[in-house]
């Protein structure tokens, strides 16, 4: 059985749309249609009722979905098992958004290796959509992200109370900025609403970046200001290359750990314990940033 066909079938069944499934799988809609046709030919039964409203499972499709999930589970278990190198007993594949690796992901790896020395680890980087796809396909067992997308078989736990804070590359900043300096980074619909109601004073400069924490690289090399994760910018504030706008409101933007529910319980327990240890330490240090900034105010 072709695993790609199974993944495609389950995505169409979950979304009820060939087009939406194509977007989630990063392929064309025609590719999705061809895969489903091939699967239906192999099974000799129609799996979906197609209409302008979308795609609905037939009785045969409903029955096959149970077997499709079981087959994928067996495949994922086998792949994880044979991927364990000689000399190790367990394996864990984790992913994280770009900005979450340096001060969270790497420390997590160190702590897990200390606690479980016979654990083989693989790391991946990606935006939330890519990490979610890897989780659903069994490529990853856990991912650290600001934007968790829940799917069947995935569980999300908030691990850190992050804040988005306004920073600039010039000293003693205030909310009254010279036109053209502020960069709007799109952190999602909730942030957009917050920005519209709480930050009307910040004029729209016409520059919007939907690149998340990668916006830090843009700001650092220009006379610019933007909202960025507090944990991510703290080293630059400490070094004096960025400056906190102390009279600007903060926006809560928590960090989540998304786990596959079928992860080895021994590995998951160790991973969660290590993650809790380091996030507590990070939260203490991040809070110190604001205490120091307020004392200078």
TORZA-763650 format. One record per residue: x, y, z of N, C-alpha, C, O in turn. Coordinates in steps of 0.001 Angstrom, whole numbers, plus 500000, padded with zeros to 6 digits. Atoms other than C-alpha are relative to their C-alpha. Layout:
BEGIN
XYZXYZXYZXYZ
...
END
This chain:
BEGIN
500836498807500000500000500000500000500881501257500000501841501339500766
499245498755500107501317503462499050499615500932501148498456501328501275
500269499151498836501647505589502198499531501387499576498702501993500255
500412498681500484501286508803500180498516500002499666497815500977499938
501423500096500322497899507613498931499152499993501270498093500619501318
500738500044498741496778506858502479499931501380500648498871501807501106
499973498654499422497878510278503739499058500936499259498354501739499871
500866499140500810496065511964500867498534499687500263497720500595500431
501388500410499711492879509967501453499532500556501339498437501109501430
500397499549498670492833510833505162499884501519500077499049502042500815
500077498531499992493475514529504488498725500478499305498086501424499765
501251499642500673490582514723502026498813499671500902497864500449500994
501079500387499095488372512849504499499872500985501155498764501303501585
500018499076498855489365515243507302499480501374499602498691501975500331
500362498641500409488924518481505330498694500054499222498040501096499175
501202500001500818486024517392503110500156500785498721499169501231498135
499748499199501202487673519150500188501300499574499341502324499443500012
498783500335500744490158518174497483500943501205499972502159501061500098
499177498794500073491337521780497215500698500299501309501891500603501320
499397499741498693491906522255500945501053498958500329502105499285500878
499022501068499774493658518892501167501273500261499204502376500019499693
498835499690500834495943519956498316500859501072500656502086500971500657
499254498940499313496905523122500222500760499450501198501918499802501423
499373500566498808497633521141503379501165499073499656502127498959500415
498967500959500409499730518597501472501059500620499105502020499952498722
499050499276500851501565521240499385500139499358498614501242499219498087
500028500543501365500536519670496062498834500658499274498058501395499882
501103499448500770498143520619493274498724499185500246498781498041500696
501268500705499833494458519707493383499907498825499034499331497788499365
500034501109500966494893517584490266500809498806500510500461497653500254
499192501089499432497603515595492076499195499233501043499264498006501112
500847500650499000495189514907494929498949499134499315498712497998499725
501029500754500727492480513822492473500569498719499413499933497668499494
499367501177500596494871511436490700500320498944501059500167497746500818
499681500944498927495955509892494005498740499270500475498756498056500679
501249500623499539492367509285495113499471499036498935498988497952499263
500443500884501084491486507829491693500811498708499996500263497624499798
499136501182499979494472505477491932499615499088501160499568497867501007
500392500787498835493419504372495416498658499318499765498485498153500122
501315500574500286489824503823494306500105498861498985499375497873499071
499787501060500991491053501770491342500554498746500679500132497629500381
499411501138499298493153499580493643498978499274500869499001498048500980
500998500591499107490237499034496018498751499527499260497990498703499766
501180500368500771487611498724493305498713500591500540497628500091500246
501186499347499422485248501030495211500181501513499975501306502010500046
499976498543499905484356504725495182500081500392501470499315499887502291
499779499622498611485582506393498376499352501334500372499091501597501546
500577498685499733484094509892497998498851500299499045498863499901497880
501040499412500832480913511491496740500418501435499730500452502255500648
499547498662500330482110514582494861498814500886499638497872500439498985
501025499022500350479953517705494577500619501389500090501766501535500513
499512498623499913480315521477494361500257500394501453501073501274501728
499839499686498575480043521539498155501267499391500588501720499812501652
498794500630499491483094519310498564500032498511499728499544498041498700
499863501455500143483847515627499086499546499327501293500047499641502373
500532500713498836481923513328501428500281498512499851500127497949498767
499676501421500029482937509788502338498777499154499656497679499388500162
501037501003500254480887506957500873500030498985501141500881499070502026
499987501062498986480020503936503010501315499225499955501882498866500987
498721500705500153483086502206501583501140500862500536502074500361501162
498969499094499503485162505285502357500041500045501512501120500054502104
500073500011498541483965505347505965500654498742500557501408498805501529
499428501264499542484903501689506366501507499970499788502255499516500655
498572500042500307488282502103504687500802500940500891501972500672501166
499263499025499185489213505123506854500559499355501269501634499736501733
499515500683498794489536502822509893501286499238499695502245499272500466
498817500769500381492005500602508065501153500923499588502318500619499841
498958499060500434493869503578506591500772500527501204502001500598501172
499320499492498801494607504982510054500844498907500653501940499175501145
499230501104499408495710501555511303501256499706499198502322499465499765
498845500254500861497991501028508307501071501068500183502262500758500226
499035498922499776499602504438508821500689499844501344501893500069501461
499407500199498670500127503702512499501050498898499966502121499051500553
499028501087500111501862500407511676501251500459499266502368500110499647
498876499483500777504040502174509102500872500919500856502099500816500842
499247499072499166505013504927511542500764499279501100501910499619501395
499324500784498961505814502420514289501221499291499430502285499273500049
498889500719500625507982500403511902501136500944499645502306500631499865
498967499042500401509801503462510597500773500509501207501997500631501156
499322499525498803510541504746514090500903498926500588502000499205501072
499250501098499389511706501338515235501315499746499271502363499613499903
498785500319500748514181500699512428500928501200499873502075501049499452
499154498820500100515470504285512564500890500191501220501738501083501237
499174499882498798516996503749516020501395499457499710501537498281499373
498637500467500288520799503583515567500460498943500998499916498825502096
499423500998499104522847500762517058500545500687501243501167501746501155
499521499443498748523632501394520715498977500867500713499222501324501829
501065499213499381520397503278521413498748499139500149498532498203499380
501223500755499740517104501988522817498740500732499539497728500100499236
501172499204500345514735504840521958500390501078498988501570501359498782
499749498887500921514360507625519400498921501051500174497800500747500584
500939498889499918512689511026519339500340501007498919501470501487498835
499824498983501037512215513368516393499191501223500408497973501142500571
500676498783499572511404516939517393500244501119498990501264501138498300
499871498856500884510832520129515425499681501268500761499079501226501834
500289498716499360510629523809516267500085501105498966500793500992497966
499862498815500844510122527162514649501413500564500163502084500321501166
498629499484500054513332528987513763500436500659501303501494500329501840
499593499227498837513370531347516741499956499205501296500506499643502307
500116500790498780512568528602519243501149499023500200501256498403501258
498874500913499846515698526569518600501111500543500901501517499842501828
498791499580499274518532528754519999499891499974501521500788499451502183
500047499877498547517293529404523553499017499033500666498860499047501886
500928500982499445514724526622523974500292498605499459500543497679500230
499804501312500601515180523762521520501344499369500323501409498198500697
498666500553499760518937523351521939500191499617501466500796498591501773
499894500312498568518719523480525728499174498758500336499549497961501196
500835501184499795515947520907525585500763498746499584500744497737500289
499201501146500456518178518578523569501055499621501034501228498445501353
498953500272499004520986518934526120499427499296501219500007498334501723
500590500556498777518677518161529030499501498572499769499668497710500631
500496501351500290517072515132527351501157499012499897501062497893500401
498862500900500157520457513647526441500627499654501344501116498542501545
499485500282498655521581513991530059499113498993500726499606498085501395
500945500849499274518433512309531370499856498616499368499746497614500076
500200501276500708518088509595528683501160499819499001500993500093497813
498834500113500878521570508847527272499862498995498867500600499065497884
500181500987501072520303505909525195498900500419499020498330499583498318
501027499471500892517884508175523285500643500656498781501448501576498920
499529499393501246518643508966519631499025501117499609497813500905499603
500842498836500252517350512433518660500267500553498606501410500611498151
499875499294501277516658514099515318499210501305500091498100501317500621
500659498701499931515766517791514970499651500533498625500364500290497652
500456499371501240513852519685512283499611501446500287499269501786501419
500445498622499880513069523355511676498919500260498963498944499666497884
501040499722500987509994524777509964498962500964500547498896501221501748
501139499188499610507010527078509989498888499076500515498957497866500303
501032500849499385503839525854511797499352498994499056499137497847499445
500645500925500938502229524325508676500883498786499718500412497649499701
499068501094500310505325522277507865500164499069501200500174497848501044
499854500818498806505762521103511450498761499138500232498869497974500620
501246500760499829502100520060511614499932498839499020499522497735499379
500009501075501010502425518077508394500939498871500417500598497696500279
499049501016499555505498516284509766499445499208501187499685498007501305
500600500696498859503608515471512961498939499007499535498916497861499983
501087500879500453500593514037511152500535498827499190499937497751499180
499419501075500797502837511993508864500896499080500825501353498052500326
499162500839499155504821510592511779501476500283499876502288499564500458
498587499630500123508086512279510785500513500566501323501671500352501683
499669499445498694508065514127514144499085499406501066497959498995500790
500843500367498865506829513134517577499584501228500811498573501198501513
500325498792499255506862516643519036500498501221499244501513501160498551
499582498750500631507055520230517786499727501166500931498709501194501623
500152498777499220507547523585519513499578501117499050500238501368498041
500534499015500936505490526352517955499210501074500736498719500855501843
500871498945499485503715529640518575498561499787499526497623500304500132
501322500173500606500783528494516417499679498520499857500001497920498832
500318501431500086499512524980517200498766499739499137497729500379499311
501142500434500809497261523342514601499636498591500449500399497648500243
500394501306499494495342520494516163499443499126498887498660499581498054
500472501018500929494724517354514120499708498754500819500197498633501942
500217501259499284493428513917515122501330499323500322502191499183499453
498757500648499586496160512178517097501063500950500505502165500513500834
499042499013499496497880515424518181499452500651501268498248500870501400
500382499350498744497855517027521633500904501204500233502125501089500124
499235498770499799498937520616522386499990500399501465498941500404502111
499864499536498623500250521817525753500755501329500009501832501444499425
499295498725499865501137525417526560501160499821500960500975499317502068
498827500233499169504673525413527937500653501273500503501418501235501466
499333498769499607505702529057528190499106501193499703498499501271498635
500780498785500196503948532394528644500887501064499360501491501891500043
499198499045500756505699534369525936499208501290499802497978501281499851
500620498722500343504992538044525171500667500549498751501868500377498549
499447499193501076505423540061522013500212501398500558499308501979501160
499667498676499483507165543320522886500498500880498856501012500390497852
499566499049501024507932546453520893501441500409500272501758500903501353
498583499648499866511654547007520321500432500867498824499818500856497757
499431499149501047513731549477518325501510499830499966502100499236500869
498538500044500091517320549788517151500630501310500466501850501461500400
499447498747499478517690553303518612499659500123501493498639499596501936
500208499925498549517977554185522322498877500950500405498476501824499637
501037499182499387515317555766524566498776500177499100498345501303498852
501136499891500921512400554946522258498679500240500739498534499907501915
501361499843499497508771555924522779499040499580498885499462499255497775
500992500369501011505534555148520965499891501030498885499364500726497815
500028498970501039505878558402519040501240499839499125502322500315499467
498876500338500876508069557227516161499953500785498702498894501200498232
499915499349501299509287558852513006499353499123498941499527497905498939
500694500749501047507204557851510008500981499139499196502066499586498827
499179500902500814508603554868508134500867499062500795501472498154500224
499125500859499197510426553265511051499303498730500498499950497702500697
500704501139499432507729550930512315499680498957498933499170499276497860
500266501132500892507456547499510679498908499150500633499051498688501765
501090500826499478504195545621511109500289498537499655500340498163498483
499811501439500187504862541897511615498681499315500322498120499500501402
501309500645499876501755539791511134500111498768500893500668497743500501
499982501115499053501337537569514189498644499328500100498382498617501070
501291500671500006497819536435513298498846500938500308499056502099500659
501191499155499849494234537703513621499834500607501387499379501745501504
500142499455498645494283538122517420500925501200500192500542502205500791
499066498878499895497373540325517196499513501179499172499671502328499585
500519498922500849495780542319514361498932500805500728498909502034500660
501050499320499248492778543096516539500595500808501149500198501949501386
499299499312498921495021543998519471500680501260499482500612502317500109
499268498876500582497082546261517230499045501130499626499350502302499849
500955498993500438494023548051515853499401500777501169499132501973501054
500655499346498867492561548793519285500981500650500969500667501681501564
499061499524498993495659549333521426501146500840499447501821501547500196
498802499355500558498224550739518999499682500872498790500431500905497814
500381499114501102496410553193516770501040501094499782501131501660498693
498985498954500106499256555632517491501117499610499032501805500475498490
498957500448500920501593553482515389499467500054498567498595499274498184
500486499800501358501099554643511842500385498832499103501492498303499204
499730501065500957500847552014509119500995500505498960500683501406498182
498957499538500917504072552402507151499891499366498617500635499723497704
500126500668501290502912550165504329500888498789499864500919498154498810
499122501166500042505419547452505228499494498955500987499532499172502198
500467501113499186503977544170506516500829498764499674501013498421498507
499205501213500189506097541058507038499303498831500696499031498886501896
500598501211499429504521537639507556501068498924500125500941497835499565
498863500921499890507778535964508534500319499669501451501377499113501745
499800500348498607507380535624512289501283500577500566501639501724500296
498813499536499297510546535844514356501179500289499089502161500895499517
498939499634500949512699536071511242500038501510499787501018502044499268
500013498546500105511649539726511330501094500654500816501475501791500539
498903499464499202514357540215513953501204500333499132501829501377499317
498852499763500874517042539910511265499815501272499179500767502014498938
500290498793500768515333542627509253500188501243500867500825502208500444
499952498830499118515019545017512203501428500328500416501811501498500433
498650499768499486518584544571513465500889500770499029501808501470499453
499135499381501006520078545839510216499444501318499465499893501817498433
500617498756500467517923548959509926499595500855501189499537500366502317
500621499143498999516615551953511869498520499658500001497723500304499321
501353500539500079513423550054512557499497499576501372500261499429502326
500659500453498782510943548986515210498963498957499620498385499015498535
500982501049500280508686545939515444499658499262501284500398499316502266
500380500885498904506835543628517799500641498629499758500467498026498699
499298501278500101508930540499518469499923499265501344499672499894502372
500072500756498743508994537691521075501052500461501006502225500618500668
499102499491498963510508538874524355501207499100500208502336499576500329
498893500928499786512577535744524818501024500067498887502225499922499117
499126499982501168513979536052521313500875501251499952502009501202499475
499252498737500099515075539686521661500816500304501253501636501222501236
499319499696498752516369539554525239501517500105499864502090501057500393
498544499864500122520033538859524295500412501304499315501445501882499655
499664498767500719519998541852521949499729501225500861500432502230500749
500234498902499054518481544102524614501132500050501021501612501129501369
498881500061499058521154542930527053501275500563499380502075501205500061
498794499546500698523820543700524430499910501456499561500911502038499144
500158498606500388522377547148523694499762500231498525499779501374498068
500279499833501432521636546470520024498517500196499725498135500645498644
501421499712500072517884546613520667499577500681501294500223500532502331
500479499255498845515883548791523037498497499796500144497750499887499170
501402500258499719512549548053524679499222501311500110499648502248500785
500897498855499868509729550555524248499142499738501231498150499011501168
500601500363498717508659550526527873498555500481500146497808499938500960
501380499534499879505428552483527364499063499320499001497901499709498885
500824500743500959504154550059524691499366498796500680500021498143501493
500638501182499412501634547362525655500629498716499468501145498675498351
499500501310500420502708543730525521498828499139499549497695499318499997
501041500889500515500791541041523655500352498566500362501417498086499975
499700501395499632500572537507525120500030499090498772499103499085497962
499824500868501168501858534963522602500690498718500460501891498553500247
499396501172499356502403531598524338500649499022499019500323498975497833
499315501057500748504657528798523154499359498667500369499041498418501532
500674501287499814503158525326522703500913498841499601501744498958498701
499398501272500409504494521795522580498866499124499474497900498850500187
501015500860500609502469519625520197500579498588499878501589498376499207
499522501388499977502885515885520742499066499098499205497855499312499163
500808501102500522501725512881518803499543499178501202500337498879502093
500551500726498852499454510975521175500555498581500117500474497968501182
499468501365499955501112507662520233501502499956500257502138498924500046
498572499982499683504615508760521265500302499036501144499509498898502075
499563500913498944506502506220523390499845500700501358500455501746501577
500258499326498719505273507028526956501250500285500818501313501293501521
498752499783499253508772506650528438500726501224499445501208502070500198
499319498878500652510250509075525904499240501301500248499839502335500546
500784498780499807507389511531526220500100500519501431500239501724501641
499904499576498604507517511589530024501330500692500270501374501735500922
498687499390499818511250512305529968500083501341499286500615502311499827
499958498768500774510841514925527254499218501118500656499680502258500702
500833498977499361508040516748529060500641500513501282500610501713501556
499355499584498750509903516780532376501164500942499717501310501970500380
498858499153500358513031518223530760499526501362499477500124502393499785
500537498767500560510962520812528898499463500905501102499661502119501063
500526499215498879509225521920532094501134500638500796501022501784501231
498856499473499238512586522348533840500593501243499336500821502259499993
499321498880500653514105524620531216499057501171499751499506502317499735
500926498885500220510943526653530552499822500819501278499629502033501215
500066499262498745510761527556534239501185500944500125501030502091500544
498792499177499935514333528844534066499912501165499017500287502289499348
500128498953501010513619530786530862499006501070500442499239502260500229
501024499055499566510504532388532347500552500937501070500240502128501073
499392499171498958512468533633535351500914501050499378500874502220499757
499056499068500620515158535189533144499293501038499142499721502190499081
500749499047500813512616536777530808499338501053500873499298502226500503
500617499047499079510820538381533754501023501002500512500695502165500748
498940499095499556514152539835534881500234501120498994500609502233499362
499840498985501052514318541660531542499104501199500278499545502344500186
500946498916499803511221543680532356500240500724501331500003501927501439
499675499351498745512254544319535948501150500975499816501131502083500352
498859499128500265515556545741534728499584501201499164500014502326499420
500435498907500874513856547785532006499167501019500763499324502225500567
500837499091499235511290549229534415500806500801501009500457501938501324
499176499280499025514012550155536911500767501145499350501158502103500018
499288498959500725515706552230534198499070501095499492499505502157499046
500998499099500563512470553926533211499988501350500713499201502228500359
END
